[in-house]
Amino acid sequence: MAVGKKLIVVGSYNTRNEWFCLDGYASRYESEGDYFTVGRVSGFSSFGTLRDGRNLPTVCAPGSTIISSVNRYFTDLDDVKEQADKLYQAKATGSDGRVSYWKQEIGTSMSTPLVAGAIACWLQADPSLTYADVQDIIATTSVVDDDVRAGDPVQWGAGKFDAMAGLKEVIRRRGSSSISGISSDDAAGRLVVTSAGRNAYTFFIGGVPSIEANVYSLGGSLLSSATYAGDEITVSLDGFAPGVYIANVNGHARKVLVK
């Protein structure tokens, strides 16, 4: 099914091989080699070269091990219902009294919807994106680390899918025109704020030649200032007292938290 033209084909890599159940005990996948090794491509992830020379998959995304929902129609089956509490790691009862379960899952059935959802976000940022644009953005922004370099290049495709890096690239390519779905103070710039670790933030405004980040107290006192010749800067707030502060980046204000 994945060999048709103009498809984004997604493989799987491992982000964890153990998980904790509600009873407090850990479960773990054990295997020979790198089948479930964290960071490596999943052993079950299919790959190959087609007769026309195309290599698949396009890219790999987290597919093992993912905590996912269990189909309610399946758990409602008589021969499953009595065993569901034993088979699955967690459950929740909704307001309608129906019980829903979730458990660990593996497969490209996990990695593919992750990429599909991320590309949907990219299309919100720029509805004019074409298949070729998406392919190129994936190739440009996917992570190629030691795990990717150690594996089969065909099995990895472009490497490890990076949803945020892709979104930033979409914004860069579109420039400062109106982009729906991304909070901003005006139509002249777009500010994206992401965590860069404990008490550190990355500020991004696609397409600007330089970026200036000033951090203020809620009382309006300037506490720190940093500039960078580019459209992205990371600022550490280590040493600040716990609380809420205002970051003003190229005239765009956001609240940031120090824990």
RARAKA-V840052 format. One line per field, one symbol per residue. phi: phi as a letter, one per 40 degrees, with the letter a starting at -180 (. if undefined). psi: psi as a letter, one per 40 degrees, with the letter a starting at -180 (. if undefined). burial: + if it has 9 or more other C-alpha atoms within 8 Angstrom, else -. Layout:
phi->???
psi->???
burial->???
This chain:
phi->.ccccfbcbbcbbcbabaabcccgccbacbacgbdbcdgcccccccaibcccgccbccabadbabbcbcbdccccccdcbdcbdcccbcaaabcccgccbbaacbbhccccccccccccccccccaccdbdcccdcccccbccbbcccccccccccgchccbcccccccdcdccgcccbcgbcacaccabbbbbcbhcfabbbbbcgccabbbbbbcccgccbaaabacibaabbcbdgccdibbbbbbfgbbacbbbc
psi->deeiifihhhaiiheieiihieeeiiiihhiiaedehhdiihdehiiihideehhiidiiihehhhhiihhdddeehdedddeddddidiiihideeihiiiiiiiieeddddddddddddddddgeehiddddddddddeihgaddddeahddddbeahhgddddddddddddaeihhiehhidieeihhhhihfahfiihhhhheidihhhhhiieeehhdihiihgaehihhheheiihahihhhhfehhihihh.
burial->--------+++++++++++-+------------+++++++++--+-++++----++++++++++++---+----+----++--++--++++-+------+++++++++-+++-++--++-++++++-------++-++--++++--+++-+--++++++++++-++++++++---+-----+-+--+-++++--++--+++++++++--++++++++----+--+-++-++++++--------++++++--++---++-
